Amino acid sequence: MHAAAEPGYFKPFHAEPIAKWFQSILSRDDARAWIADADGQPVGYACAFFYDRPESPFCLPRRWCELDQIAVEPGSRKHGVGRMLVEAVLGAARADGFPEVELTTWHFNAEARRLFCEMGFASRSERFVCRP
């Protein structure tokens, strides 16, 4: 979906480099992943990062979780899989004392935006692009 909507930004799916990326990410102490399955088959995943940022001249110290990636197989959408994955991330953040979970979603992804709003996420900022 992302590569079709933003081909100048996203690459088409290729399993091998994605598997290598996940291997490198999952070796990090600040990363976690969840896999949703139905009858033993993977139908979705979420990947999150947990950050502790010290105070700076611009910002107060901060702890937050970034829901970096979430995906659900098209045939498994609208069955609560995405909601379950988001709830798993929220639960992990809460259990570890992270007071906020942030995420970014693309404007074209109306289904994801709807889910996130239904689950209590609210827009904090907007990112604009210009292609002169």
N, C-alpha and C positions, 0 to 999 in steps of 0.2 A: 504494500500500500504506500509506504513512504517513498520508495524509489520511483513509483509511478507518479506520485503527486509532486515530488521535488527531485527530478532526475539530475539536476545540477548540484545537488547536495548529498543525496543518499546513493549508495552503491546497490546494485542488484544482489540478491542473496547468493552466497557461496559458502557451503557448509564448512570447508576446511579452515579458512581464515577465521570464521566466527568461532569455531571450536577452540582454536589456538587463543583467541582473544579471551574467551571464557576461562580457559585454563590459567592464563596469566592473572586475570582479575580475581578469580577465586582463591588464589594464593595470598592475596592481600588481607591484612588483619581488619581493614575497615570495610570489607565487602561481604555481602551475603546474597544468596540466591534461593529461590523457592521454585519448585516445579509442581504444577497441578497435573494430576493424571485422572483418566477415566478408564476403568477396566484395564489398568496397567499400561495404558498408552499416554505419553505426554500430550497435553492439550494446551498448555500455557506455562509461562514462567514470569518471574519478576526478579530484578536485580537491584540492590540498593547499596548505597555507601553511607557510612556513619562518620560524621565529621565533628571534631572539636577545634574550633578556631579561637586563638587567643585574642585578647583585646588589641586594638590598633588605634592610631590617632583618629580613625574615621568611624570605627564600630566597636560596640561592646563585645565581650567574649560571647561565644555562641556555640551551642551543641545542636546539631540537626541531622536528620536523615534525608538523603536524597534518593527518592525512587527514580532510578536512572532509566530503567527499562521495564516494560511490561508488554506482554504479547499473549494473545489467545488465538488458537487455530480458528479460522472462519467458521467451521462447522460446529464449534463449541461455544460460540458467542451467544449472548442473551440467555445463558443458563447459569449465571452467577459465578463463573470461573474468574473473571476479572475482579469482581467484588471480593471473592475469597482471597485472591492474591494480594490485593491492596490491604485487606484486613490483616493478613499475615505480617505484612511490612509494618502496619500501624501497631500491631501487638508487640512486635520485636522492639520497635522504637520506644514504646511505653515501658516495656519490661526493663530496658537498659537505661531509662532516664533521659531519653532524647525528647525534648518537649515539642518539637516540630518535625513534620515530614513535608518536604517540598518535592515538587515535580515540575517538569516542563512537558507540554504537549503541543503539537502542531495544530494550527488553526483548522486545517482541512480535516482533522480527525474528530468529527463531531460526536461519534459514539464514545470515544475516550473522554472528551470534554464533558459530556453529559454525565457519565459515570462519576468522574471526579467531583463535579458539582454536587451530585446527589449524595456523595459520601462526605461532604463538608469541606472540600477544598475550595479556596477562594483565591481569586487573582490578586497577586501582590504587586506585580509589575508587568509591563508589556515590553516586548522586544520588537523593534521595527527593522525593516530591511528596505534598501533602495538600490536599484540596479541602474545606475546612470549610463 
